Amino acid sequence: MKIKSVTIGIPVSDLKKATDWYREILGNPEVIHPAPDVSELSLTSTSWLQLFQVETSDSNPAILRFESNGIVASHELALKYGVQVGEIETVPGFVKYFEFYDPFGNSLSFYELLSE
């Protein structure tokens, strides 16, 4: 068996607001609505972010990480949308990253791989 694609689902308490927010933070990806109370955003040709409506949005213990080709620009974008945003951290020779939250309490991160 070989995995052909990946869909990552996260809960949100306001589907429209979440869909709009994620479209802004992820560069306006294609969005489909495959079922009631579900939005899916195309991240790559084989990966999707699925947002699904729940009554309350308690913090999700998982963290969703997105690779960036410009960590400073990604950090500025996260700051622009008023979410709790950490500082850019560096692991010398490996990665720069920062963590932040969506408006629904889900933990997110952008990272940029460093060349040696």
N, C-alpha and C positions, 0 to 999 in steps of 0.2 A: 504494500500500500504506500502511496506517495501523497502527501498533502498538496492539494492544488491551490488552495487559497486560505486566508485567515480572516475571520470576523471577530472583532472584540466588542463585547456588549457592556455598556455601563448604564446604570440607572440615573434618571433625571426627574425632577418634580415638575418641570415645565418644558415640554418637548419643543415647542416653537422657539422659546427663548434659548434653549440649549442648542438647537440646530443652528440658529443664527449666530450664536456665540462661537461654536466650533467652526463654522464656515469662515468666520473672520480670523480666528487664531490659526487655522490650518490652510489659509491661502485660497479660500473659495472653491473647495472641491465639489465634484458632482454629488448631488443628493438624490436618493430615491426613497420612496415610502412603500416598502414591501408588505406592510400589514398595518392595521389600525394601531395608533400610539407607538409607532416605530419609524425612525429615520435612520438611513444608512448613508454614510459619507465615504466616498471612494478615496482611500489614502494612496494606494499604488494600484497597479494593474491587477494585483492579487490580494489586496488587503482592504478591509472595510472597518469603519468604526460605526457600531450600531448603538444608537441612543434609544432607550425605551422608557416610556412613561411609568412612573410609580407614584403612589400617593404622597409619600414623604421621602426625602432624599437624605438618609443618614450617610455619614461618611463611609466611603468604600475603602476597605483596607488595602486593596490592590493599588498599584501605581502604573500608569500608562506613560511610556517614554517614546518621544518622537525624535528621530535624528534630524539635525539641522545642518545646513551648510553655512550658517552665519549666526553664531550663538548670541552675539551682541544685538543683532536685529531681532532675533527671537525674544530676547529678554525685554527689549524696548516694547515689542508688541504685547507681551504678557502684562507689562506695567500699564500700558495704555488702556487695557480693559479692566483695570481696578481690582484684580484678584490678588490674594496674598501671594507675593512673589519673593522667593529667596534670592540671595546674591549668587553670582556666577562663581562656581568653585572649579578649581583645576587640579587634576591628577597629572603631574608633569609627564610628558611623553605619551599620554594615553587619551585623556578626554577632558573637555570642559562641559559643565552642565549646571542647570539650576532647576529647582523644584518649585511648583506653584499649584494652585487649586482652581478648579472651575467654580462657577457660582453655585454648584450643587454639592460641594464638599468632596468631589473626586480629586485624588492626588495625581498630578501630572508632572512631566519633566521634559525639557528639551536638552539634547546633548549634541556635542560636536566632537567627532574623533580627531585626534591630533596625529600628524605624521611625525615619525621619529627623526 
